[in-house]
């Protein structure tokens, strides 16, 4: 799993620079237990569907445009989704 590639996030949270080339999944990872990278064609949109242990943040505009799920939900989703699957975020 890679930390967000957005330079804006790294500017807001410079301590994340150490993870520029990736960070293992887990409770200390800002992307949580799993992260699904959203691409449009062959281009990384820099948006993710990822886990969080902060349940009160789900459904709120608190991240850099990502969709947050509870850790157990994103783990389940990651097992079900195949690369190249279409997604719709409502």
PyMOL Python script that loads the backbone (N, CA, C, O; Angstrom):
from pymol import cmd

cmd.read_pdbstr("""\
ATOM      1  N   UNK A   1       0.839  -1.166   0.000  1.00  0.00           N
ATOM      2  CA  UNK A   1       0.000   0.000   0.000  1.00  0.00           C
ATOM      3  C   UNK A   1       0.886   1.232   0.000  1.00  0.00           C
ATOM      4  O   UNK A   1       1.944   1.255   0.628  1.00  0.00           O
ATOM      5  N   UNK A   2       0.454   2.219  -0.689  1.00  0.00           N
ATOM      6  CA  UNK A   2       1.213   3.455  -0.756  1.00  0.00           C
ATOM      7  C   UNK A   2       0.459   4.544  -0.022  1.00  0.00           C
ATOM      8  O   UNK A   2      -0.772   4.563  -0.006  1.00  0.00           O
ATOM      9  N   UNK A   3       1.191   5.431   0.572  1.00  0.00           N
ATOM     10  CA  UNK A   3       0.572   6.622   1.161  1.00  0.00           C
ATOM     11  C   UNK A   3       0.101   7.500   0.020  1.00  0.00           C
ATOM     12  O   UNK A   3       0.554   7.337  -1.113  1.00  0.00           O
ATOM     13  N   UNK A   4      -0.796   8.422   0.296  1.00  0.00           N
ATOM     14  CA  UNK A   4      -1.305   9.318  -0.744  1.00  0.00           C
ATOM     15  C   UNK A   4      -0.165   9.944  -1.511  1.00  0.00           C
ATOM     16  O   UNK A   4       0.819  10.389  -0.920  1.00  0.00           O
ATOM     17  N   UNK A   5      -0.292   9.981  -2.814  1.00  0.00           N
ATOM     18  CA  UNK A   5       0.717  10.587  -3.655  1.00  0.00           C
ATOM     19  C   UNK A   5       0.521  12.079  -3.823  1.00  0.00           C
ATOM     20  O   UNK A   5       1.333  12.731  -4.479  1.00  0.00           O
ATOM     21  N   UNK A   6      -0.516  12.629  -3.259  1.00  0.00           N
ATOM     22  CA  UNK A   6      -0.816  14.037  -3.436  1.00  0.00           C
ATOM     23  C   UNK A   6       0.194  14.913  -2.736  1.00  0.00           C
ATOM     24  O   UNK A   6       0.468  14.737  -1.548  1.00  0.00           O
ATOM     25  N   UNK A   7       0.739  15.844  -3.462  1.00  0.00           N
ATOM     26  CA  UNK A   7       1.683  16.761  -2.834  1.00  0.00           C
ATOM     27  C   UNK A   7       0.972  17.628  -1.813  1.00  0.00           C
ATOM     28  O   UNK A   7       1.595  18.048  -0.837  1.00  0.00           O
ATOM     29  N   UNK A   8      -0.322  17.914  -2.002  1.00  0.00           N
ATOM     30  CA  UNK A   8      -1.066  18.728  -1.049  1.00  0.00           C
ATOM     31  C   UNK A   8      -1.130  18.082   0.316  1.00  0.00           C
ATOM     32  O   UNK A   8      -0.971  18.757   1.333  1.00  0.00           O
ATOM     33  N   UNK A   9      -1.358  16.792   0.350  1.00  0.00           N
ATOM     34  CA  UNK A   9      -1.412  16.082   1.628  1.00  0.00           C
ATOM     35  C   UNK A   9      -0.041  16.112   2.291  1.00  0.00           C
ATOM     36  O   UNK A   9       0.058  16.321   3.500  1.00  0.00           O
ATOM     37  N   UNK A  10       1.009  15.907   1.516  1.00  0.00           N
ATOM     38  CA  UNK A  10       2.361  15.941   2.090  1.00  0.00           C
ATOM     39  C   UNK A  10       2.710  17.335   2.596  1.00  0.00           C
ATOM     40  O   UNK A  10       3.465  17.469   3.559  1.00  0.00           O
ATOM     41  N   UNK A  11       2.173  18.373   1.964  1.00  0.00           N
ATOM     42  CA  UNK A  11       2.421  19.728   2.458  1.00  0.00           C
ATOM     43  C   UNK A  11       1.697  19.951   3.778  1.00  0.00           C
ATOM     44  O   UNK A  11       2.238  20.583   4.685  1.00  0.00           O
ATOM     45  N   UNK A  12       0.464  19.430   3.893  1.00  0.00           N
ATOM     46  CA  UNK A  12      -0.297  19.586   5.137  1.00  0.00           C
ATOM     47  C   UNK A  12       0.252  18.710   6.243  1.00  0.00           C
ATOM     48  O   UNK A  12       0.196  19.080   7.416  1.00  0.00           O
ATOM     49  N   UNK A  13       0.788  17.541   5.881  1.00  0.00           N
ATOM     50  CA  UNK A  13       1.296  16.591   6.860  1.00  0.00           C
ATOM     51  C   UNK A  13       2.683  16.115   6.436  1.00  0.00           C
ATOM     52  O   UNK A  13       2.830  14.988   5.963  1.00  0.00           O
ATOM     53  N   UNK A  14       3.714  16.970   6.602  1.00  0.00           N
ATOM     54  CA  UNK A  14       5.056  16.646   6.113  1.00  0.00           C
ATOM     55  C   UNK A  14       5.640  15.371   6.706  1.00  0.00           C
ATOM     56  O   UNK A  14       6.545  14.786   6.112  1.00  0.00           O
ATOM     57  N   UNK A  15       5.151  14.926   7.853  1.00  0.00           N
ATOM     58  CA  UNK A  15       5.665  13.684   8.439  1.00  0.00           C
ATOM     59  C   UNK A  15       5.341  12.472   7.560  1.00  0.00           C
ATOM     60  O   UNK A  15       5.934  11.408   7.740  1.00  0.00           O
ATOM     61  N   UNK A  16       4.411  12.619   6.618  1.00  0.00           N
ATOM     62  CA  UNK A  16       4.075  11.516   5.717  1.00  0.00           C
ATOM     63  C   UNK A  16       5.110  11.331   4.614  1.00  0.00           C
ATOM     64  O   UNK A  16       5.090  10.312   3.922  1.00  0.00           O
ATOM     65  N   UNK A  17       6.005  12.282   4.436  1.00  0.00           N
ATOM     66  CA  UNK A  17       7.025  12.185   3.387  1.00  0.00           C
ATOM     67  C   UNK A  17       7.833  10.901   3.510  1.00  0.00           C
ATOM     68  O   UNK A  17       8.254  10.338   2.499  1.00  0.00           O
ATOM     69  N   UNK A  18       8.055  10.428   4.736  1.00  0.00           N
ATOM     70  CA  UNK A  18       8.832   9.198   4.917  1.00  0.00           C
ATOM     71  C   UNK A  18       8.173   8.006   4.228  1.00  0.00           C
ATOM     72  O   UNK A  18       8.831   7.000   3.961  1.00  0.00           O
ATOM     73  N   UNK A  19       6.891   8.114   3.943  1.00  0.00           N
ATOM     74  CA  UNK A  19       6.169   6.999   3.326  1.00  0.00           C
ATOM     75  C   UNK A  19       5.943   7.218   1.831  1.00  0.00           C
ATOM     76  O   UNK A  19       5.082   6.570   1.235  1.00  0.00           O
ATOM     77  N   UNK A  20       6.708   8.126   1.221  1.00  0.00           N
ATOM     78  CA  UNK A  20       6.531   8.437  -0.206  1.00  0.00           C
ATOM     79  C   UNK A  20       6.486   7.181  -1.071  1.00  0.00           C
ATOM     80  O   UNK A  20       5.700   7.114  -2.017  1.00  0.00           O
ATOM     81  N   UNK A  21       7.311   6.192  -0.766  1.00  0.00           N
ATOM     82  CA  UNK A  21       7.382   4.978  -1.578  1.00  0.00           C
ATOM     83  C   UNK A  21       6.597   3.814  -0.995  1.00  0.00           C
ATOM     84  O   UNK A  21       6.767   2.672  -1.421  1.00  0.00           O
ATOM     85  N   UNK A  22       5.740   4.099  -0.025  1.00  0.00           N
ATOM     86  CA  UNK A  22       4.869   3.070   0.511  1.00  0.00           C
ATOM     87  C   UNK A  22       4.992   2.903   2.010  1.00  0.00           C
ATOM     88  O   UNK A  22       5.995   3.269   2.622  1.00  0.00           O
ATOM     89  N   UNK A  23       3.953   2.344   2.578  1.00  0.00           N
ATOM     90  CA  UNK A  23       3.880   2.067   4.004  1.00  0.00           C
ATOM     91  C   UNK A  23       3.049   0.799   4.171  1.00  0.00           C
ATOM     92  O   UNK A  23       2.055   0.620   3.468  1.00  0.00           O
ATOM     93  N   UNK A  24       3.436  -0.075   5.080  1.00  0.00           N
ATOM     94  CA  UNK A  24       2.659  -1.298   5.273  1.00  0.00           C
ATOM     95  C   UNK A  24       1.242  -0.978   5.756  1.00  0.00           C
ATOM     96  O   UNK A  24       1.041   0.021   6.447  1.00  0.00           O
ATOM     97  N   UNK A  25       0.252  -1.814   5.398  1.00  0.00           N
ATOM     98  CA  UNK A  25      -1.101  -1.601   5.896  1.00  0.00           C
ATOM     99  C   UNK A  25      -1.148  -1.808   7.397  1.00  0.00           C
ATOM    100  O   UNK A  25      -0.316  -2.519   7.959  1.00  0.00           O
ATOM    101  N   UNK A  26      -2.113  -1.192   8.040  1.00  0.00           N
ATOM    102  CA  UNK A  26      -2.276  -1.399   9.471  1.00  0.00           C
ATOM    103  C   UNK A  26      -2.807  -0.173  10.172  1.00  0.00           C
ATOM    104  O   UNK A  26      -3.134   0.831   9.538  1.00  0.00           O
ATOM    105  N   UNK A  27      -2.891  -0.259  11.466  1.00  0.00           N
ATOM    106  CA  UNK A  27      -3.505   0.800  12.255  1.00  0.00           C
ATOM    107  C   UNK A  27      -2.733   2.108  12.213  1.00  0.00           C
ATOM    108  O   UNK A  27      -3.321   3.172  12.404  1.00  0.00           O
ATOM    109  N   UNK A  28      -1.424   2.055  11.965  1.00  0.00           N
ATOM    110  CA  UNK A  28      -0.627   3.275  11.886  1.00  0.00           C
ATOM    111  C   UNK A  28      -0.614   3.890  10.494  1.00  0.00           C
ATOM    112  O   UNK A  28      -0.104   4.996  10.314  1.00  0.00           O
ATOM    113  N   UNK A  29      -1.160   3.199   9.517  1.00  0.00           N
ATOM    114  CA  UNK A  29      -1.205   3.688   8.148  1.00  0.00           C
ATOM    115  C   UNK A  29      -2.410   4.612   7.999  1.00  0.00           C
ATOM    116  O   UNK A  29      -3.517   4.224   8.371  1.00  0.00           O
ATOM    117  N   UNK A  30      -2.229   5.828   7.463  1.00  0.00           N
ATOM    118  CA  UNK A  30      -3.369   6.733   7.290  1.00  0.00           C
ATOM    119  C   UNK A  30      -4.446   6.158   6.376  1.00  0.00           C
ATOM    120  O   UNK A  30      -5.596   6.593   6.421  1.00  0.00           O
ATOM    121  N   UNK A  31      -4.076   5.176   5.543  1.00  0.00           N
ATOM    122  CA  UNK A  31      -5.056   4.534   4.663  1.00  0.00           C
ATOM    123  C   UNK A  31      -5.668   3.297   5.311  1.00  0.00           C
ATOM    124  O   UNK A  31      -6.479   2.607   4.693  1.00  0.00           O
ATOM    125  N   UNK A  32      -5.288   3.019   6.539  1.00  0.00           N
ATOM    126  CA  UNK A  32      -5.906   1.927   7.281  1.00  0.00           C
ATOM    127  C   UNK A  32      -5.449   0.554   6.859  1.00  0.00           C
ATOM    128  O   UNK A  32      -4.335   0.363   6.372  1.00  0.00           O
ATOM    129  N   UNK A  33      -6.342  -0.400   7.058  1.00  0.00           N
ATOM    130  CA  UNK A  33      -6.032  -1.810   6.844  1.00  0.00           C
ATOM    131  C   UNK A  33      -5.894  -2.159   5.362  1.00  0.00           C
ATOM    132  O   UNK A  33      -5.125  -3.055   5.012  1.00  0.00           O
ATOM    133  N   UNK A  34      -6.611  -1.480   4.508  1.00  0.00           N
ATOM    134  CA  UNK A  34      -6.548  -1.700   3.063  1.00  0.00           C
ATOM    135  C   UNK A  34      -6.846  -0.386   2.362  1.00  0.00           C
ATOM    136  O   UNK A  34      -7.475   0.505   2.932  1.00  0.00           O
ATOM    137  N   UNK A  35      -6.389  -0.273   1.119  1.00  0.00           N
ATOM    138  CA  UNK A  35      -6.716   0.891   0.294  1.00  0.00           C
ATOM    139  C   UNK A  35      -6.929   0.415  -1.132  1.00  0.00           C
ATOM    140  O   UNK A  35      -6.094  -0.295  -1.690  1.00  0.00           O
ATOM    141  N   UNK A  36      -8.037   0.805  -1.710  1.00  0.00           N
ATOM    142  CA  UNK A  36      -8.328   0.513  -3.112  1.00  0.00           C
ATOM    143  C   UNK A  36      -8.048   1.797  -3.893  1.00  0.00           C
ATOM    144  O   UNK A  36      -8.655   2.837  -3.637  1.00  0.00           O
ATOM    145  N   UNK A  37      -7.132   1.709  -4.836  1.00  0.00           N
ATOM    146  CA  UNK A  37      -6.732   2.868  -5.622  1.00  0.00           C
ATOM    147  C   UNK A  37      -7.695   3.023  -6.792  1.00  0.00           C
ATOM    148  O   UNK A  37      -7.963   2.060  -7.510  1.00  0.00           O
ATOM    149  N   UNK A  38      -8.209   4.221  -6.984  1.00  0.00           N
ATOM    150  CA  UNK A  38      -9.190   4.480  -8.035  1.00  0.00           C
ATOM    151  C   UNK A  38      -8.480   5.072  -9.241  1.00  0.00           C
ATOM    152  O   UNK A  38      -7.833   6.115  -9.150  1.00  0.00           O
ATOM    153  N   UNK A  39      -8.612   4.392 -10.365  1.00  0.00           N
ATOM    154  CA  UNK A  39      -8.013   4.845 -11.620  1.00  0.00           C
ATOM    155  C   UNK A  39      -9.115   5.195 -12.608  1.00  0.00           C
ATOM    156  O   UNK A  39     -10.212   4.637 -12.558  1.00  0.00           O
ATOM    157  N   UNK A  40      -8.818   6.110 -13.493  1.00  0.00           N
ATOM    158  CA  UNK A  40      -9.692   6.418 -14.622  1.00  0.00           C
ATOM    159  C   UNK A  40      -8.880   6.099 -15.861  1.00  0.00           C
ATOM    160  O   UNK A  40      -7.944   6.821 -16.206  1.00  0.00           O
ATOM    161  N   UNK A  41      -9.246   5.005 -16.531  1.00  0.00           N
ATOM    162  CA  UNK A  41      -8.399   4.491 -17.603  1.00  0.00           C
ATOM    163  C   UNK A  41      -7.106   3.998 -16.985  1.00  0.00           C
ATOM    164  O   UNK A  41      -7.135   3.195 -16.052  1.00  0.00           O
ATOM    165  N   UNK A  42      -5.977   4.462 -17.486  1.00  0.00           N
ATOM    166  CA  UNK A  42      -4.671   4.086 -16.931  1.00  0.00           C
ATOM    167  C   UNK A  42      -4.114   5.140 -15.979  1.00  0.00           C
ATOM    168  O   UNK A  42      -2.964   5.046 -15.552  1.00  0.00           O
ATOM    169  N   UNK A  43      -4.930   6.147 -15.645  1.00  0.00           N
ATOM    170  CA  UNK A  43      -4.462   7.263 -14.828  1.00  0.00           C
ATOM    171  C   UNK A  43      -4.970   7.124 -13.395  1.00  0.00           C
ATOM    172  O   UNK A  43      -6.164   6.935 -13.164  1.00  0.00           O
ATOM    173  N   UNK A  44      -4.053   7.219 -12.441  1.00  0.00           N
ATOM    174  CA  UNK A  44      -4.406   7.209 -11.025  1.00  0.00           C
ATOM    175  C   UNK A  44      -5.092   8.528 -10.702  1.00  0.00           C
ATOM    176  O   UNK A  44      -4.520   9.596 -10.924  1.00  0.00           O
ATOM    177  N   UNK A  45      -6.311   8.464 -10.179  1.00  0.00           N
ATOM    178  CA  UNK A  45      -7.042   9.686  -9.827  1.00  0.00           C
ATOM    179  C   UNK A  45      -6.542  10.293  -8.521  1.00  0.00           C
ATOM    180  O   UNK A  45      -6.889  11.427  -8.193  1.00  0.00           O
ATOM    181  N   UNK A  46      -5.734   9.553  -7.781  1.00  0.00           N
ATOM    182  CA  UNK A  46      -5.230   9.914  -6.462  1.00  0.00           C
ATOM    183  C   UNK A  46      -6.309   9.819  -5.377  1.00  0.00           C
ATOM    184  O   UNK A  46      -6.073  10.198  -4.230  1.00  0.00           O
ATOM    185  N   UNK A  47      -7.486   9.316  -5.739  1.00  0.00           N
ATOM    186  CA  UNK A  47      -8.536   9.043  -4.760  1.00  0.00           C
ATOM    187  C   UNK A  47      -8.461   7.585  -4.358  1.00  0.00           C
ATOM    188  O   UNK A  47      -8.027   6.736  -5.136  1.00  0.00           O
ATOM    189  N   UNK A  48      -8.885   7.302  -3.146  1.00  0.00           N
ATOM    190  CA  UNK A  48      -8.829   5.949  -2.613  1.00  0.00           C
ATOM    191  C   UNK A  48     -10.113   5.620  -1.872  1.00  0.00           C
ATOM    192  O   UNK A  48     -10.809   6.514  -1.390  1.00  0.00           O
ATOM    193  N   UNK A  49     -10.419   4.347  -1.785  1.00  0.00           N
ATOM    194  CA  UNK A  49     -11.384   3.832  -0.830  1.00  0.00           C
ATOM    195  C   UNK A  49     -10.517   3.140   0.195  1.00  0.00           C
ATOM    196  O   UNK A  49      -9.819   2.180  -0.131  1.00  0.00           O
ATOM    197  N   UNK A  50     -10.551   3.612   1.438  1.00  0.00           N
ATOM    198  CA  UNK A  50      -9.610   3.072   2.420  1.00  0.00           C
ATOM    199  C   UNK A  50     -10.231   2.961   3.800  1.00  0.00           C
ATOM    200  O   UNK A  50     -11.299   3.507   4.077  1.00  0.00           O
ATOM    201  N   UNK A  51      -9.527   2.237   4.653  1.00  0.00           N
ATOM    202  CA  UNK A  51     -10.002   1.989   6.008  1.00  0.00           C
ATOM    203  C   UNK A  51      -9.668   3.105   6.972  1.00  0.00           C
ATOM    204  O   UNK A  51      -8.754   3.900   6.755  1.00  0.00           O
ATOM    205  N   UNK A  52     -10.445   3.137   8.053  1.00  0.00           N
ATOM    206  CA  UNK A  52     -10.183   4.051   9.160  1.00  0.00           C
ATOM    207  C   UNK A  52     -10.745   3.446  10.435  1.00  0.00           C
ATOM    208  O   UNK A  52     -11.741   2.723  10.410  1.00  0.00           O
ATOM    209  N   UNK A  53     -10.104   3.748  11.532  1.00  0.00           N
ATOM    210  CA  UNK A  53     -10.612   3.352  12.832  1.00  0.00           C
ATOM    211  C   UNK A  53     -11.422   4.473  13.475  1.00  0.00           C
ATOM    212  O   UNK A  53     -11.941   4.319  14.581  1.00  0.00           O
ATOM    213  N   UNK A  54     -11.524   5.592  12.781  1.00  0.00           N
ATOM    214  CA  UNK A  54     -12.245   6.752  13.292  1.00  0.00           C
ATOM    215  C   UNK A  54     -13.656   6.769  12.710  1.00  0.00           C
ATOM    216  O   UNK A  54     -13.942   7.493  11.756  1.00  0.00           O
ATOM    217  N   UNK A  55     -14.521   5.967  13.297  1.00  0.00           N
ATOM    218  CA  UNK A  55     -15.880   5.771  12.774  1.00  0.00           C
ATOM    219  C   UNK A  55     -16.634   7.085  12.597  1.00  0.00           C
ATOM    220  O   UNK A  55     -17.433   7.210  11.669  1.00  0.00           O
ATOM    221  N   UNK A  56     -16.398   8.062  13.461  1.00  0.00           N
ATOM    222  CA  UNK A  56     -17.118   9.329  13.390  1.00  0.00           C
ATOM    223  C   UNK A  56     -16.773  10.131  12.144  1.00  0.00           C
ATOM    224  O   UNK A  56     -17.470  11.095  11.827  1.00  0.00           O
ATOM    225  N   UNK A  57     -15.701   9.753  11.418  1.00  0.00           N
ATOM    226  CA  UNK A  57     -15.304  10.491  10.219  1.00  0.00           C
ATOM    227  C   UNK A  57     -15.956   9.944   8.956  1.00  0.00           C
ATOM    228  O   UNK A  57     -15.901  10.592   7.911  1.00  0.00           O
ATOM    229  N   UNK A  58     -16.567   8.776   9.027  1.00  0.00           N
ATOM    230  CA  UNK A  58     -17.161   8.163   7.835  1.00  0.00           C
ATOM    231  C   UNK A  58     -18.346   9.001   7.373  1.00  0.00           C
ATOM    232  O   UNK A  58     -19.231   9.349   8.154  1.00  0.00           O
ATOM    233  N   UNK A  59     -18.334   9.312   6.083  1.00  0.00           N
ATOM    234  CA  UNK A  59     -19.389  10.134   5.502  1.00  0.00           C
ATOM    235  C   UNK A  59     -19.156  11.630   5.646  1.00  0.00           C
ATOM    236  O   UNK A  59     -19.984  12.435   5.221  1.00  0.00           O
ATOM    237  N   UNK A  60     -18.044  11.997   6.239  1.00  0.00           N
ATOM    238  CA  UNK A  60     -17.710  13.415   6.431  1.00  0.00           C
ATOM    239  C   UNK A  60     -16.577  13.807   5.480  1.00  0.00           C
ATOM    240  O   UNK A  60     -15.800  12.957   5.046  1.00  0.00           O
ATOM    241  N   UNK A  61     -16.493  15.073   5.169  1.00  0.00           N
ATOM    242  CA  UNK A  61     -15.429  15.589   4.297  1.00  0.00           C
ATOM    243  C   UNK A  61     -14.202  15.897   5.146  1.00  0.00           C
ATOM    244  O   UNK A  61     -13.903  17.061   5.409  1.00  0.00           O
ATOM    245  N   UNK A  62     -13.488  14.851   5.577  1.00  0.00           N
ATOM    246  CA  UNK A  62     -12.331  15.042   6.449  1.00  0.00           C
ATOM    247  C   UNK A  62     -11.028  14.584   5.812  1.00  0.00           C
ATOM    248  O   UNK A  62      -9.955  14.827   6.365  1.00  0.00           O
ATOM    249  N   UNK A  63     -11.099  13.931   4.671  1.00  0.00           N
ATOM    250  CA  UNK A  63      -9.877  13.447   4.036  1.00  0.00           C
ATOM    251  C   UNK A  63      -9.607  14.263   2.780  1.00  0.00           C
ATOM    252  O   UNK A  63     -10.220  15.310   2.567  1.00  0.00           O
ATOM    253  N   UNK A  64      -8.707  13.789   1.965  1.00  0.00           N
ATOM    254  CA  UNK A  64      -8.363  14.481   0.722  1.00  0.00           C
ATOM    255  C   UNK A  64      -9.217  13.986  -0.434  1.00  0.00           C
ATOM    256  O   UNK A  64      -8.718  13.794  -1.543  1.00  0.00           O
ATOM    257  N   UNK A  65     -10.504  13.781  -0.177  1.00  0.00           N
ATOM    258  CA  UNK A  65     -11.431  13.355  -1.216  1.00  0.00           C
ATOM    259  C   UNK A  65     -11.648  11.864  -1.270  1.00  0.00           C
ATOM    260  O   UNK A  65     -12.353  11.379  -2.155  1.00  0.00           O
ATOM    261  N   UNK A  66     -11.067  11.125  -0.352  1.00  0.00           N
ATOM    262  CA  UNK A  66     -11.198   9.678  -0.339  1.00  0.00           C
ATOM    263  C   UNK A  66     -12.512   9.246   0.308  1.00  0.00           C
ATOM    264  O   UNK A  66     -13.186  10.028   0.979  1.00  0.00           O
ATOM    265  N   UNK A  67     -12.849   7.995   0.089  1.00  0.00           N
ATOM    266  CA  UNK A  67     -14.007   7.378   0.728  1.00  0.00           C
ATOM    267  C   UNK A  67     -13.486   6.500   1.850  1.00  0.00           C
ATOM    268  O   UNK A  67     -12.679   5.600   1.618  1.00  0.00           O
ATOM    269  N   UNK A  68     -13.947   6.762   3.067  1.00  0.00           N
ATOM    270  CA  UNK A  68     -13.488   6.002   4.237  1.00  0.00           C
ATOM    271  C   UNK A  68     -14.521   4.952   4.616  1.00  0.00           C
ATOM    272  O   UNK A  68     -15.727   5.196   4.582  1.00  0.00           O
ATOM    273  N   UNK A  69     -14.018   3.780   4.978  1.00  0.00           N
ATOM    274  CA  UNK A  69     -14.836   2.678   5.493  1.00  0.00           C
ATOM    275  C   UNK A  69     -14.195   2.177   6.778  1.00  0.00           C
ATOM    276  O   UNK A  69     -13.006   2.394   7.012  1.00  0.00           O
ATOM    277  N   UNK A  70     -14.984   1.508   7.608  1.00  0.00           N
ATOM    278  CA  UNK A  70     -14.390   0.853   8.765  1.00  0.00           C
ATOM    279  C   UNK A  70     -13.400  -0.194   8.278  1.00  0.00           C
ATOM    280  O   UNK A  70     -13.554  -0.734   7.183  1.00  0.00           O
ATOM    281  N   UNK A  71     -12.387  -0.482   9.083  1.00  0.00           N
ATOM    282  CA  UNK A  71     -11.357  -1.444   8.678  1.00  0.00           C
ATOM    283  C   UNK A  71     -11.962  -2.761   8.208  1.00  0.00           C
ATOM    284  O   UNK A  71     -11.592  -3.268   7.150  1.00  0.00           O
ATOM    285  N   UNK A  72     -12.891  -3.322   8.984  1.00  0.00           N
ATOM    286  CA  UNK A  72     -13.452  -4.618   8.606  1.00  0.00           C
ATOM    287  C   UNK A  72     -14.229  -4.536   7.290  1.00  0.00           C
ATOM    288  O   UNK A  72     -14.274  -5.510   6.538  1.00  0.00           O
ATOM    289  N   UNK A  73     -14.840  -3.386   7.005  1.00  0.00           N
ATOM    290  CA  UNK A  73     -15.598  -3.244   5.763  1.00  0.00           C
ATOM    291  C   UNK A  73     -14.691  -3.126   4.548  1.00  0.00           C
ATOM    292  O   UNK A  73     -14.985  -3.705   3.502  1.00  0.00           O
ATOM    293  N   UNK A  74     -13.588  -2.384   4.668  1.00  0.00           N
ATOM    294  CA  UNK A  74     -12.683  -2.250   3.528  1.00  0.00           C
ATOM    295  C   UNK A  74     -11.907  -3.548   3.294  1.00  0.00           C
ATOM    296  O   UNK A  74     -11.575  -3.863   2.151  1.00  0.00           O
ATOM    297  N   UNK A  75     -11.617  -4.298   4.344  1.00  0.00           N
ATOM    298  CA  UNK A  75     -10.980  -5.612   4.175  1.00  0.00           C
ATOM    299  C   UNK A  75     -11.915  -6.532   3.397  1.00  0.00           C
ATOM    300  O   UNK A  75     -11.488  -7.219   2.469  1.00  0.00           O
ATOM    301  N   UNK A  76     -13.187  -6.545   3.776  1.00  0.00           N
ATOM    302  CA  UNK A  76     -14.178  -7.375   3.073  1.00  0.00           C
ATOM    303  C   UNK A  76     -14.305  -6.934   1.608  1.00  0.00           C
ATOM    304  O   UNK A  76     -14.299  -7.769   0.703  1.00  0.00           O
ATOM    305  N   UNK A  77     -14.419  -5.624   1.381  1.00  0.00           N
ATOM    306  CA  UNK A  77     -14.554  -5.105   0.023  1.00  0.00           C
ATOM    307  C   UNK A  77     -13.338  -5.461  -0.824  1.00  0.00           C
ATOM    308  O   UNK A  77     -13.483  -5.864  -1.978  1.00  0.00           O
ATOM    309  N   UNK A  78     -12.153  -5.317  -0.267  1.00  0.00           N
ATOM    310  CA  UNK A  78     -10.925  -5.602  -1.016  1.00  0.00           C
ATOM    311  C   UNK A  78     -10.863  -7.060  -1.463  1.00  0.00           C
ATOM    312  O   UNK A  78     -10.292  -7.364  -2.511  1.00  0.00           O
ATOM    313  N   UNK A  79     -11.445  -7.959  -0.678  1.00  0.00           N
ATOM    314  CA  UNK A  79     -11.472  -9.376  -1.053  1.00  0.00           C
ATOM    315  C   UNK A  79     -12.447  -9.641  -2.195  1.00  0.00           C
ATOM    316  O   UNK A  79     -12.294 -10.620  -2.926  1.00  0.00           O
ATOM    317  N   UNK A  80     -13.454  -8.771  -2.355  1.00  0.00           N
ATOM    318  CA  UNK A  80     -14.511  -8.980  -3.343  1.00  0.00           C
ATOM    319  C   UNK A  80     -14.223  -8.310  -4.690  1.00  0.00           C
ATOM    320  O   UNK A  80     -14.693  -8.779  -5.727  1.00  0.00           O
ATOM    321  N   UNK A  81     -13.465  -7.231  -4.678  1.00  0.00           N
ATOM    322  CA  UNK A  81     -13.252  -6.414  -5.873  1.00  0.00           C
ATOM    323  C   UNK A  81     -12.079  -6.941  -6.689  1.00  0.00           C
ATOM    324  O   UNK A  81     -11.043  -7.317  -6.142  1.00  0.00           O
ATOM    325  N   UNK A  82     -12.256  -6.963  -7.979  1.00  0.00           N
ATOM    326  CA  UNK A  82     -11.192  -7.380  -8.898  1.00  0.00           C
ATOM    327  C   UNK A  82     -10.600  -6.156  -9.590  1.00  0.00           C
ATOM    328  O   UNK A  82     -11.321  -5.191  -9.842  1.00  0.00           O
ATOM    329  N   UNK A  83      -9.309  -6.175  -9.900  1.00  0.00           N
ATOM    330  CA  UNK A  83      -8.710  -5.040 -10.624  1.00  0.00           C
ATOM    331  C   UNK A  83      -9.495  -4.734 -11.898  1.00  0.00           C
ATOM    332  O   UNK A  83      -9.892  -5.635 -12.637  1.00  0.00           O
ATOM    333  N   UNK A  84      -9.707  -3.452 -12.132  1.00  0.00           N
ATOM    334  CA  UNK A  84     -10.443  -3.019 -13.308  1.00  0.00           C
ATOM    335  C   UNK A  84     -11.943  -2.902 -13.097  1.00  0.00           C
ATOM    336  O   UNK A  84     -12.663  -2.497 -14.010  1.00  0.00           O
ATOM    337  N   UNK A  85     -12.426  -3.247 -11.915  1.00  0.00           N
ATOM    338  CA  UNK A  85     -13.859  -3.139 -11.634  1.00  0.00           C
ATOM    339  C   UNK A  85     -14.302  -1.686 -11.690  1.00  0.00           C
ATOM    340  O   UNK A  85     -13.575  -0.783 -11.277  1.00  0.00           O
ATOM    341  N   UNK A  86     -15.502  -1.476 -12.204  1.00  0.00           N
ATOM    342  CA  UNK A  86     -16.087  -0.126 -12.236  1.00  0.00           C
ATOM    343  C   UNK A  86     -16.637   0.195 -10.848  1.00  0.00           C
ATOM    344  O   UNK A  86     -17.114  -0.694 -10.143  1.00  0.00           O
ATOM    345  N   UNK A  87     -16.569   1.463 -10.462  1.00  0.00           N
ATOM    346  CA  UNK A  87     -17.157   1.881  -9.191  1.00  0.00           C
ATOM    347  C   UNK A  87     -18.043   3.099  -9.418  1.00  0.00           C
ATOM    348  O   UNK A  87     -17.834   3.878 -10.348  1.00  0.00           O
ATOM    349  N   UNK A  88     -19.022   3.242  -8.557  1.00  0.00           N
ATOM    350  CA  UNK A  88     -19.880   4.440  -8.539  1.00  0.00           C
ATOM    351  C   UNK A  88     -19.921   4.906  -7.104  1.00  0.00           C
ATOM    352  O   UNK A  88     -20.304   4.143  -6.217  1.00  0.00           O
ATOM    353  N   UNK A  89     -19.537   6.133  -6.859  1.00  0.00           N
ATOM    354  CA  UNK A  89     -19.595   6.721  -5.521  1.00  0.00           C
ATOM    355  C   UNK A  89     -20.732   7.729  -5.530  1.00  0.00           C
ATOM    356  O   UNK A  89     -20.749   8.665  -6.329  1.00  0.00           O
ATOM    357  N   UNK A  90     -21.679   7.519  -4.627  1.00  0.00           N
ATOM    358  CA  UNK A  90     -22.851   8.412  -4.550  1.00  0.00           C
ATOM    359  C   UNK A  90     -22.779   9.190  -3.259  1.00  0.00           C
ATOM    360  O   UNK A  90     -23.659  10.004  -2.979  1.00  0.00           O
TER     361      UNK A  90
END
""", "prot")
cmd.dss("prot")
cmd.show_as("cartoon", "prot")
cmd.util.cbc("prot")
cmd.orient("prot")
